[in-house]
Amino acid sequence: MDTKSFDMNEALKTVMKGATLAKPTVSAADGREYALVPKDFELKDISDPHRVAPRPPEGVIKVDDRASLVSYAKRHQNPTSMIFADYNAGTITATLDWHPHNQIKGEYGKAGPRRHHCILTLLPSEEFSRWDAMQGKLHRQADFALFLEENASDIWSPEPAIMLELARDLEGVTGQTFKSRTRLTDGSHGFRFETENKIVSEVQAPEEFRLSIPVYHGEEPEVLTAKFRWRPSAEGLFLGFVWHRVEYMRRARFNQIATQAAEDTGLPWIAGRA
């Protein structure tokens, strides 16, 4: 063999050309395809001009409870998904196509489309809505007594039977003249009423009472404290109550729901809004 006529570089080029032609097509990430043609193996676009480029999932899904948020997020989440909990708006949002984080090689720094969301709007429970509509206001004696009677099952302390007795006592002295209030040794209030015939009736009411009701729809009950309030007037005795530190409990429960959603989905969560 004449070694002088053998060119190693040319042989190597020939081998590389053969290897390249073994797989002459290249697929791009956006769905386009290219073919390597013999002339210097340039890429030539051979894609179908009528093709439809793939679109990432998108949509805003609104759910009514935490279980539904978790179920949907687990079905569609990926390594970029995150949960945002906005207490002021009362929403917990799973953004399923957020920006890639710095642990995803080759993806960090790119922007996510942010078009696929599952939003849970936390609604107050029916029980909390009823009591919250009454709190902070003073009501006519008969109206307040009727409300207590209809909702006594929500009362945790004192026993519902005691609050029912209070409601019936208040109904019993409707129309009588309010005379005075005294503070009893156990901290409760004693209200004194009198008829035109000078018949005296007394009603005892607690300084505070506690409810066992859920704050948010679909969640577990909380023990909420209400402070008793009263005011005499020419029209009779007006009664009511105000919440005691309930807003702190609502925020704590909100954070607990967000934390539980994050644990159930394995997604990180941020207190705030995107």
C-alpha atoms as one frame of an Amber mdcrd trajectory, in Angstrom:
protein
   0.000   0.000   0.000   1.325   3.404  -0.937   1.211   5.255   2.394   2.232
   8.519   0.742  -1.080   8.621  -1.131  -3.123   8.011   2.091  -4.526  11.243
   3.592  -5.597  10.768   7.219  -7.615  14.012   7.304  -9.618  13.076   4.243
 -10.327   9.632   5.673 -11.578  11.175   8.913 -13.856  13.567   7.019 -15.299
  10.681   5.035 -16.047   8.688   8.201 -17.711  11.711   9.864 -19.844  12.388
   6.803 -21.020   8.794   6.797 -21.898   8.957  10.508 -23.805  12.188   9.988
 -25.803  10.773   7.090 -26.847   7.826   9.288 -29.266  10.252  10.948 -29.796
  13.107   8.491 -32.714  14.824  10.313 -32.680  17.107  13.347 -35.794  18.025
  15.391 -36.011  21.467  17.053 -37.689  22.125  20.421 -40.451  24.165  18.793
 -41.494  21.267  16.566 -39.631  22.220  13.411 -37.472  19.637  11.593 -34.275
  20.043   9.587 -32.488  17.805   7.081 -28.732  17.605   6.505 -28.069  17.854
   2.781 -24.770  16.818   1.174 -23.471  20.313   0.381 -21.451  21.037   3.510
 -24.276  19.440   5.495 -26.259  22.671   5.842 -29.569  22.555   7.740 -32.562
  22.873   5.453 -36.070  23.478   6.871 -38.388  20.650   5.788 -41.154  21.295
   8.342 -44.810  21.090   7.367 -45.795  24.731   6.721 -49.319  23.956   7.948
 -48.259  22.487  11.280 -49.688  23.890  14.550 -47.015  24.728  17.099 -47.639
  23.027  20.470 -49.081  25.323  23.152 -48.472  24.941  26.861 -51.546  24.342
  29.059 -53.315  27.490  30.173 -56.475  28.511  31.977 -57.792  29.851  35.277
 -59.600  27.210  37.325 -61.639  28.371  40.333 -62.330  25.827  43.078 -64.397
  25.952  46.264 -62.321  23.977  48.779 -58.756  22.991  49.623 -59.188  19.361
  48.534 -60.096  20.480  45.002 -57.091  22.822  44.833 -54.775  20.006  45.888
 -56.334  17.537  43.447 -55.994  19.860  40.454 -52.483  21.015  41.348 -51.205
  17.443  41.763 -52.603  16.559  38.348 -50.886  19.441  36.498 -47.892  20.563
  38.604 -44.277  20.534  37.408 -40.933  21.605  38.914 -41.751  25.304  38.290
 -45.148  25.316  40.081 -45.704  27.471  43.194 -48.490  28.447  45.610 -49.269
  32.081  46.492 -51.462  32.801  49.546 -53.039  36.290  49.623 -54.758  36.817
  52.981 -56.203  40.225  52.060 -57.927  38.784  48.997 -58.727  35.504  50.755
 -57.213  33.473  47.907 -54.740  30.601  47.672 -53.462  30.243  44.102 -51.456
  27.401  42.594 -49.568  28.908  39.660 -48.585  25.825  37.720 -46.263  27.435
  35.128 -44.173  29.847  37.217 -40.558  30.774  36.365 -37.959  27.944  36.479
 -35.866  28.040  39.650 -32.104  27.911  39.992 -31.988  24.139  40.567 -33.251
  23.341  37.065 -30.148  23.154  34.876 -30.332  25.084  31.664 -33.710  26.618
  32.513 -32.907  29.196  35.215 -33.351  32.749  33.971 -36.124  31.907  31.538
 -39.604  33.322  32.071 -42.542  31.011  32.652 -45.764  31.736  30.757 -47.810
  32.144  33.993 -51.062  31.309  32.235 -52.161  28.218  34.160 -53.654  28.869
  37.599 -55.912  27.114  40.086 -57.501  29.585  42.529 -59.182  28.767  45.830
 -61.206  31.663  47.226 -61.798  30.947  50.897 -65.393  31.776  51.755 -66.705
  32.292  55.282 -68.769  29.417  56.585 -72.531  29.774  56.831 -72.310  29.728
  60.629 -69.604  32.393  60.798 -71.503  34.611  58.344 -74.631  34.511  60.538
 -72.815  35.451  63.746 -70.536  37.964  62.042 -73.556  39.823  60.649 -74.844
  40.272  64.227 -71.578  41.210  65.946 -70.605  44.838  66.557 -74.242  45.969
  66.627 -76.848  46.372  69.346 -80.222  44.768  68.713 -83.638  45.040  70.206
 -84.144  42.725  73.116 -86.674  40.487  71.349 -84.582  40.258  68.151 -81.439
  39.299  70.049 -83.332  36.703  72.079 -84.729  35.137  68.888 -81.256  34.988
  67.316 -79.795  33.242  70.377 -82.618  30.725  70.378 -82.186  29.894  66.677
 -78.392  29.523  66.872 -77.869  28.071  70.345 -76.397  24.870  68.857 -73.309
  26.854  67.789 -72.531  27.872  71.382 -69.732  25.950  73.084 -69.609  27.780
  76.435 -71.623  28.296  78.550 -73.757  25.282  77.735 -76.341  25.856  74.991
 -79.115  25.175  77.508 -78.012  28.168  79.574 -78.021  30.444  76.516 -81.458
  29.116  75.540 -82.681  29.973  79.018 -81.252  33.491  78.608 -83.070  33.857
  75.280 -86.377  32.781  76.805 -85.887  35.042  79.825 -85.282  37.988  77.501
 -88.402  37.108  75.531 -90.333  36.862  78.798 -89.506  40.437  79.883 -90.178
  41.974  76.464 -92.400  44.972  77.018 -91.301  45.465  80.594 -89.325  48.523
  81.646 -85.577  48.120  82.078 -84.526  49.473  85.459 -80.895  48.658  86.191
 -77.891  46.445  85.623 -75.634  44.959  88.278 -72.293  43.186  88.003 -72.530
  39.852  89.764 -69.686  38.180  91.676 -69.062  35.626  88.905 -68.556  38.433
  86.355 -71.938  38.056  84.690 -74.526  40.817  84.278 -77.843  41.000  86.130
 -80.588  42.958  84.356 -83.614  44.187  86.325 -87.000  44.780  84.720 -90.285
  46.024  86.129 -93.908  45.930  84.990 -96.500  48.672  85.435 -97.684  46.783
  88.515 -94.187  46.947  90.023 -93.537  43.262  89.444 -89.765  42.832  89.226
 -88.019  40.386  86.888 -84.332  39.682  86.690 -82.295  38.227  83.815 -78.707
  37.042  84.153 -76.357  37.184  81.145 -72.677  36.073  80.901 -69.890  38.565
  80.334 -68.736  36.521  77.347 -69.615  33.328  75.493 -67.757  31.030  73.104
 -68.785  29.505  69.817 -67.544  26.342  68.119 -67.962  27.037  64.403 -65.756
  26.882  61.292 -64.372  30.218  60.155 -64.039  29.109  56.514 -66.317  26.914
  54.436 -65.213  23.286  54.433 -62.748  23.659  57.316 -62.705  22.437  60.919
 -64.538  24.379  63.695 -62.731  26.999  65.787 -63.537  28.172  69.309 -64.350
  31.891  68.962 -64.901  34.279  71.860 -67.637  36.936  71.886 -67.945  39.705
  74.467 -71.461  40.555  75.618 -72.608  44.189  75.128 -75.718  46.082  76.215
 -77.211  49.603  76.229 -80.415  50.942  77.842 -82.522  53.455  75.928 -85.941
  55.053  76.008 -87.099  52.288  73.664 -85.862  49.522  75.955 -82.739  47.438
  76.444 -80.498  46.819  73.400 -78.173  43.801  73.414 -75.337  42.457  71.284
 -71.761  41.207  71.251 -68.358  41.880  69.703 -65.663  39.442  68.564 -62.584
  39.063  70.752 -59.341  38.591  68.752 -61.144  36.651  66.045 -59.118  38.270
  63.256 -55.943  36.694  64.656 -57.581  33.281  64.545 -58.788  33.825  60.986
 -55.264  34.673  59.839 -53.813  31.689  61.684 -56.366  29.380  60.060 -55.655
  30.904  56.631 -51.932  30.225  57.021 -52.692  26.706  58.206 -54.784  26.027
  55.089 -52.002  27.354  52.830 -49.407  25.258  54.657 -51.546  22.131  54.381
 -52.100  22.711  50.647 -48.332  23.068  50.177 -47.645  19.875  52.134 -50.297
  17.916  50.235 -48.926  18.993  46.840 -45.209  19.167  47.696 -45.102  22.735
  46.322 -43.464  25.749  48.010 -45.788  28.556  49.110 -45.338  32.286  49.553
 -47.515  34.615  51.626 -48.393  37.357  49.159 -49.539  37.816  45.606 -47.965
  37.376  42.177
